[in-house]
Amino acid sequence: RLLGRLARENAQRNPSRTAITAAALMIGIALVAFVTVFAAGIKSTVAQVVDENFAGGLIIQNSDGFSPIPNGTARAAAKVPGVETVPTIRSAQVKSLSGGGTVRASAPSPDIEKALNLEWKEGGPADLTGLRDDQALLSDEFASDQGLSVGDTVRVLTQTGARPSFEVAGTFDSKLGLFGSIVITQAALAREAAQTQDQIDFVVTEPGTDQAKLQTLLTAGVEALFPVAEVLNQQELKEDRESQVGQLVTLFYALLALAIVISVLGVINTLALSIYERRRELGMVRAIGMSRRQVRTMIRYESVITALIGAILGMALGIVFATLIAQPLKDEGFTLSYPIGSLIAILLLAAIVGVIAAILPARRAARLNVLESLQYE
């Protein structure tokens, strides 16, 4: 208790230096907390979107998670006993000629609503099943940004150089871009963008079908014919999407590790300067009976206190920043999630960083010559 009190008093003697060190650590921890909270929100949102929009059954996608799958995959899957139908989605990147930048155009098969629950803003299922090659459905976000409504015309530039125009037949909830920004027919996508491969196939099972056994059959058949394809159930689909988010978060953590290393060096530098300025004080406490071990403990207390001050302030700042960033995304279905366990782990990591940063300064303070320190001015 006495050592902790001395450590706090020593930290308060150089408030500017302690504040600068804590601020450096605070920035690093704030970025880590922001990425952690925001990534947890993305994962929970992905799971929610899959649960709300995926009507069950199985899906077939490329094993890399984003490339198209070979032609014939859907036809092969439809022949498996227990499969009712296989709705498909194709997609391509197009550029809006009205200033909307590059967006994704999707081309689902007319029976897609057997696999996905589409929430309509203007129009209904009949507009999708009866969509003509010169018509398009727009996400509500894209339609709002472009100032378009039903009956208007949207023009795009495709990867083949074509500049087709489509009449807006309806609008739907974007749901984090599940269908992209523009929905057209597969015939129009093939003609204008030369895209004939499916992006993802949805396997709708017949009532009473054992989905686990069907997945085993599809895996053995489809993946044997098309090695790049994989068959996933709803839970595996969520895990796959969450793992992609996790890979991105890992990359961010690797970049942020540099900021943490710089913060550790700042703590070490502050403690080293503090020891140099307090040589007489350290010599005095040693002279009245403080052991070398107790000196090292006191220095570690100072380091941990400084680290935790920066960590707590940084975590609060990161959480607030993530909350503010998430507000405009709520309309798109984004749900913020606070991973309490991960945040506690960050605080514990900050305390460990404080202990590690104090190793060299604490050894130096413990090895000071008592007589020379008492004479230091």
FILOSE-166242 format. One line per 3 residues: number of its first residue (from 1); their letters; for each residue x, y, z of C-alpha. Coordinates in steps of 0.001 Angstrom, whole numbers. Layout:
residues N
NUM> A> X Y Z; ...
end
This chain:
residues 377
1> RLL> 0 0 0; 2819 2390 877; 4634 1582 -2369
4> GRL> 1465 2256 -4357; 1024 5611 -2595; 4612 6614 -3324
7> ARE> 4153 5618 -6960; 1036 7772 -7296; 2731 10749 -5667
10> NAQ> 5756 10415 -7931; 3530 10228 -11002; 1816 13450 -9887
13> RNP> 5102 15335 -9517; 5653 15444 -13248; 2094 15867 -14528
16> SRT> 3078 17193 -17950; 5474 14336 -18709; 3036 11749 -17335
19> AIT> 208 13313 -19350; 2214 13201 -22573; 3112 9544 -22014
22> AAA> -461 8625 -21102; -1728 10541 -24139; 552 8578 -26472
25> LMI> -741 5330 -25041; -4289 6684 -25042; -4217 7260 -28805
28> GIA> -3007 3735 -29497; -5564 2150 -27153; -8328 4378 -28583
31> LVA> -7634 3074 -32080; -7522 -522 -30848; -10796 -91 -28911
34> FVT> -12455 1562 -31913; -11467 -1263 -34267; -12517 -3887 -31693
37> VFA> -15963 -2374 -31085; -16624 -1603 -34747; -15517 -5080 -35865
40> AGI> -17787 -6673 -33265; -20620 -4538 -34646; -19908 -5697 -38190
43> KST> -19890 -9353 -37104; -23173 -9037 -35200; -24725 -7160 -38124
46> VAQ> -23618 -9822 -40603; -25166 -12514 -38409; -28368 -10500 -38095
49> VVD> -28609 -9872 -41850; -28100 -13569 -42597; -30763 -14568 -40045
52> ENF> -33275 -11984 -41289; -32765 -12415 -45030; -31676 -16011 -45535
55> AGG> -34808 -18184 -45657; -32918 -21336 -44745; -31550 -24059 -46953
58> LII> -27967 -24177 -48179; -25748 -21932 -50270; -23028 -22674 -52792
61> QNS> -20233 -20166 -53210; -16617 -19981 -54296; -14220 -21243 -51657
64> DGF> -12496 -17838 -51593; -15798 -16201 -50645; -16051 -13618 -53434
67> SPI> -15181 -15019 -56890; -17872 -16394 -59251; -18528 -20115 -59367
70> PNG> -18382 -22209 -62567; -21358 -22509 -64900; -23335 -25665 -64337
73> TAR> -23064 -25643 -60540; -26729 -24730 -60069; -27896 -27300 -62630
76> AAA> -25860 -30024 -60955; -27210 -29108 -57504; -30819 -29073 -58766
79> KVP> -30524 -32759 -59759; -29741 -33895 -56215; -32737 -35581 -54489
82> GVE> -34312 -33323 -51867; -33568 -30068 -53702; -36669 -28070 -54656
85> TVP> -35020 -25271 -56600; -31698 -23427 -56871; -32107 -19635 -57144
88> TIR> -28950 -17857 -58289; -27379 -14405 -58157; -24888 -12977 -60643
91> SAQ> -23158 -9630 -60230; -20786 -7165 -61858; -19344 -3755 -61105
94> VKS> -20851 -867 -63082; -20423 2898 -62999; -23400 5178 -62574
97> LSG> -23388 7836 -65295; -25314 10219 -63052; -22362 10709 -60709
100> GGT> -22894 7857 -58278; -19478 6262 -58745; -18900 2528 -59081
103> VRA> -21648 293 -57688; -22540 -3385 -57815; -25248 -4569 -60180
106> SAP> -26872 -7873 -59229; -28920 -10193 -61397; -30940 -12707 -59336
109> SPD> -33070 -15409 -60852; -36837 -14709 -60688; -37326 -17287 -57895
112> IEK> -34778 -15650 -55579; -37440 -14770 -52997; -37778 -18477 -52195
115> ALN> -34288 -18226 -50696; -34049 -14602 -49530; -36491 -12316 -47743
118> LEW> -36475 -9062 -49687; -37918 -5984 -47976; -39557 -3650 -50480
121> KEG> -39740 136 -50323; -41588 688 -53608; -43026 -2215 -55546
124> GPA> -43283 -5862 -54615; -42393 -9455 -55535; -44254 -9173 -58847
127> DLT> -41811 -6467 -59948; -38927 -8901 -59440; -40486 -11964 -61049
130> GLR> -41774 -9890 -63954; -38670 -7696 -64347; -37976 -6920 -68009
133> DDQ> -34521 -6690 -69564; -34894 -2894 -69846; -35956 -2449 -66220
136> ALL> -34034 -2237 -62954; -34699 -2301 -59235; -32655 71 -57050
139> SDE> -31625 -41 -53419; -33310 2695 -51406; -29923 4240 -50538
142> FAS> -28770 4426 -54173; -32145 5726 -55335; -32092 8433 -52663
145> DQG> -28520 9492 -53492; -29343 9691 -57211; -32736 11319 -56716
148> LSV> -34456 8496 -58593; -37902 7004 -58132; -40148 4539 -59897
151> GDT> -40561 5466 -63552; -37232 7320 -63839; -34284 6144 -65932
154> VRV> -30873 5072 -64625; -27864 4885 -66961; -24678 2941 -66242
157> LTQ> -21328 2155 -67823; -20384 -1538 -67772; -16992 -3256 -67949
160> TGA> -17544 -3956 -71658; -17990 -262 -72456; -21747 -527 -72939
163> RPS> -23956 2315 -71673; -27401 773 -71131; -30395 2605 -69697
166> FEV> -32948 1003 -67406; -36365 2089 -66252; -36708 2050 -62448
169> AGT> -39414 -494 -61594; -39100 -476 -57797; -36838 43 -54773
172> FDS> -35817 -2284 -51945; -34080 -2076 -48573; -30324 -2152 -49151
175> KLG> -29595 -4396 -46117; -25881 -3627 -46161; -25654 -4160 -49917
178> LFG> -27013 -7711 -49998; -28243 -7182 -53573; -25872 -4374 -54450
181> SIV> -27273 -1053 -55669; -28916 -2122 -58936; -30871 -5274 -59745
184> ITQ> -31375 -6238 -63392; -32177 -9471 -65215; -29527 -12093 -65838
187> AAL> -30085 -11717 -69589; -29356 -7982 -69351; -26239 -8596 -67256
190> ARE> -24958 -11121 -69795; -25669 -8793 -72710; -24349 -5551 -71234
193> AAQ> -21573 -6756 -68873; -20677 -10158 -70352; -21210 -11800 -66955
196> TQD> -22738 -15280 -67157; -21319 -16935 -64031; -23200 -17173 -60742
199> QID> -21840 -15309 -57753; -23754 -17473 -55315; -26362 -20241 -55547
202> FVV> -29101 -20800 -52961; -30335 -24350 -52461; -34000 -24462 -51392
205> TEP> -34792 -27863 -49906; -38036 -29790 -50184; -40188 -29986 -47012
208> GTD> -39051 -32752 -44674; -35588 -33044 -46216; -32720 -33800 -43830
211> QAK> -30561 -30766 -44505; -27407 -32283 -42986; -27602 -35338 -45250
214> LQT> -28405 -33148 -48260; -25383 -30993 -47533; -23229 -34123 -47424
217> LLT> -24565 -35231 -50809; -24060 -31785 -52341; -20573 -31536 -50928
220> AGV> -19620 -34918 -52359; -21194 -34209 -55749; -20899 -30499 -56472
223> EAL> -17474 -30009 -54939; -16184 -33052 -56829; -17365 -31625 -60160
226> FPV> -16427 -28043 -59306; -13467 -28027 -56871; -13600 -24245 -56303
229> AEV> -17190 -24439 -55016; -18186 -25122 -51420; -21541 -25884 -49811
232> LNQ> -22418 -24065 -46583; -25395 -24041 -44243; -26702 -20888 -42574
235> QEL> -24438 -21115 -39526; -21369 -21824 -41653; -22245 -18873 -43880
238> KED> -22255 -16558 -40848; -18971 -17986 -39617; -17434 -17563 -43076
241> RES> -18446 -13911 -43274; -17289 -13273 -39702; -13918 -14887 -40448
244> QVG> -13439 -12481 -43361; -14060 -9582 -40982; -11642 -11175 -38511
247> QLV> -8881 -11311 -41125; -9309 -7605 -41830; -9286 -6793 -38120
250> TLF> -6074 -8796 -37674; -4448 -6649 -40344; -5501 -3492 -38518
253> YAL> -4176 -4865 -35233; -823 -5553 -36887; -650 -1925 -38024
256> LAL> -1759 -602 -34630; 887 -2686 -32864; 3426 -127 -34043
259> AIV> 1566 2619 -32183; 1590 496 -29033; 5349 -122 -29361
262> ISV> 5939 3629 -29637; 3804 4146 -26531; 5864 1582 -24610
265> LGV> 9047 3397 -25573; 7450 6601 -24297; 6700 5003 -20935
268> INT> 10266 3669 -20695; 11688 7102 -21541; 9487 8835 -18968
271> LAL> 10476 6419 -16228; 14154 6708 -17113; 14035 10511 -16878
274> SIY> 12057 10271 -13661; 14686 8037 -12092; 17476 10359 -13174
277> ERR> 15729 13364 -11586; 14860 11489 -8375; 18233 9944 -7610
280> REL> 18492 11757 -4275; 14976 10672 -3263; 15643 7071 -4272
283> GMV> 18889 7111 -2320; 17073 8446 731; 14372 5757 721
286> RAI> 17062 3138 254; 19001 4606 3180; 16003 4345 5544
289> GMS> 15495 701 4730; 13721 221 1394; 15065 -2864 -361
292> RRQ> 15989 -3107 -4030; 12980 -5306 -4610; 10679 -2669 -3128
295> VRT> 12232 -2 -5364; 11565 -2128 -8425; 7988 -2670 -7245
298> MIR> 7463 1076 -6801; 8710 1813 -10333; 6436 -886 -11734
301> YES> 3491 686 -9912; 4270 4023 -11548; 4449 2424 -14978
304> VIT> 1191 498 -14546; -606 3591 -13232; 537 5619 -16237
307> ALI> -429 2817 -18640; -3862 2337 -17112; -4608 6067 -17170
310> GAI> -3873 6127 -20888; -5719 2845 -21480; -8902 3851 -19658
313> LGM> -9064 7252 -21350; -8210 5703 -24717; -10826 2992 -24358
316> ALG> -13499 5526 -23468; -12499 7650 -26453; -12487 4640 -28801
319> IVF> -15937 3474 -27647; -17405 6972 -28016; -15874 7361 -31460
322> ATL> -17220 3960 -32597; -20674 4852 -31255; -20707 8152 -33142
325> IAQ> -19537 6536 -36383; -22219 3849 -36069; -25134 6290 -35758
328> PLK> -25428 7158 -39491; -25174 3435 -40341; -28189 2383 -38282
331> DEG> -30519 3058 -41198; -28488 536 -43231; -29068 -2167 -40632
334> FTL> -25777 -1761 -38763; -25989 -2910 -35160; -23257 -1826 -32775
337> SYP> -21963 -4444 -30357; -19691 -3966 -27350; -17377 -6973 -26770
340> IGS> -16924 -6609 -23004; -14492 -9509 -22780; -12221 -8075 -25476
343> LIA> -12282 -4618 -23902; -11324 -6048 -20503; -8529 -7973 -22203
346> ILL> -7243 -4690 -23682; -7080 -3154 -20200; -5209 -6179 -18890
349> LAA> -2865 -5945 -21862; -2218 -2289 -21034; -1310 -3251 -17462
352> IVG> 1058 -5933 -18782; 2586 -3348 -21121; 3181 -1143 -18092
355> VIA> 4967 -3961 -16278; 7137 -4759 -19310; 7987 -1089 -19862
358> AIL> 9166 -809 -16242; 11652 -3682 -16370; 14748 -1738 -17444
361> PAR> 14011 1502 -15502; 13205 -502 -12363; 16484 -2423 -12575
364> RAA> 18359 841 -13018; 16644 2423 -10018; 17366 -623 -7831
367> RLN> 21071 -586 -8730; 21695 3066 -7824; 24519 3580 -5350
370> VLE> 22954 4837 -2109; 25796 7172 -1065; 26208 8690 -4544
373> SLQ> 22450 9179 -4813; 22275 11012 -1462; 24947 13464 -2699
376> YE> 23184 14078 -6012; 21889 17664 -6533
end
